[in-house]
């Protein structure tokens, strides 16, 4: 829900709407369940039943004209041809610093949604932790991150209580970029722990002082030399020999395996592509992040679809972006198929050749309603389009679908892996 700073700004904005438009907006938001008798009551009803700032700003009744007048009155410099989207961005940046993360990172959240990352809460956590930087946020979303586990959080709760409240608040503001407001010491500590990437990252913060660490360890009855440095105390916490040692308070952190850039790209693409396909299925709960269509394919794109069942082996070919987009759409929309890709490293692979052709291979299971019909394997050739903001577009794809009983998680077959090698080494 809107915080008080957001409500105050929206009160000013909504006064630029005619009363009739305000009442219609209130009726839409409250499903006509709330009756009001004055302009102020109507505005308060809108604000009290609005889920988020971004949701209210996306309403059609919040027009370009309304936003323009509001910003002009605030002496915000804006070009006369600015679109509503431009004005929304200006509005967001004119809000107080305590603005909610989903508003602060509105543009980045739209970018993540457009490539298939539709878990809004996970996206907000990743963007908050990376101060709104898209690439580091993607790395966290795809490869996971060393967020604190429950044992670490519990020990850090004990440790952070040795910090004065003023220092705790300052630490929370640093970690969350002042985007999270808290009203008690416990809430402040929880905010710190929720948005901390790893134990070593938190222990390296300046606010986690030598004095704080010394008091914490002394309270644990850990013998310490009086001359121990902060570095010594951190090592004492992180690098005890084994979990049975009473001095071992945090589990040793695992160093994440570095995922090659090509593999990251393959995982991003596969996640986006199948969410897009599945969202066209009327029985799917997937949310479509952007319209499906030929714009995702090169004009001369080629699709080879091979279907194998117990009594049929059929091969279909489609050439040009419109035909390819339509055939893939039919699989989901008309035939009601749901693709469940294996987004582990043994189910999705990516390789790039020296000319910039990106090959992606994906396998998974194929479903219709509650029935698992079989498996699929699909490979793609991707090339960047400089006329399409240098985004990747599909040049060709081969899709193999087989009806069979599935008894284990599909893995990419040797033939698919060899195809990746052949394309990247010979094209």
Buried (B, 14 or more C-beta within 10 A) or exposed (E): EBBEBBBEBBBEBBBBBEEEBBBBBBBEBBEEEBEBEEBEEBBBBBBEBBEBBBEBBEEEBBBBEBBBBBBEEBEBEBEEEBEBEBBBBBBBEBBEEBBBBBBBBBBBBEBBBBBBBBEBEBBBBBBBBBEBEBEBBBBBBBBEBBBBEEEBBEBBBEBBBBBEEEBBBBBBBEBBBEBBBBEEBEEBBBBBBBBBBBBEBBBEEEBBBBEBBBBBBEEBEBEBEEEBEBEBBBEBBBEBEEEEEEBBBBBEBEEEEEBEEBBBBBBBBBBBBBBBBBBBBEEBEBEBBBEBEBEBBBEEBBBBBBBBEEEEEEEEEBBBBBBBBBBBBEBBBEEBBBBBBBBEBEBBBBBBBEEEBBBBBBBBBBBEEEEBBBBBBBBBBBBEBEEEEEBBBBBBBBBBBBBEEBEEBBBBBEEBBEBBEEBBEEE
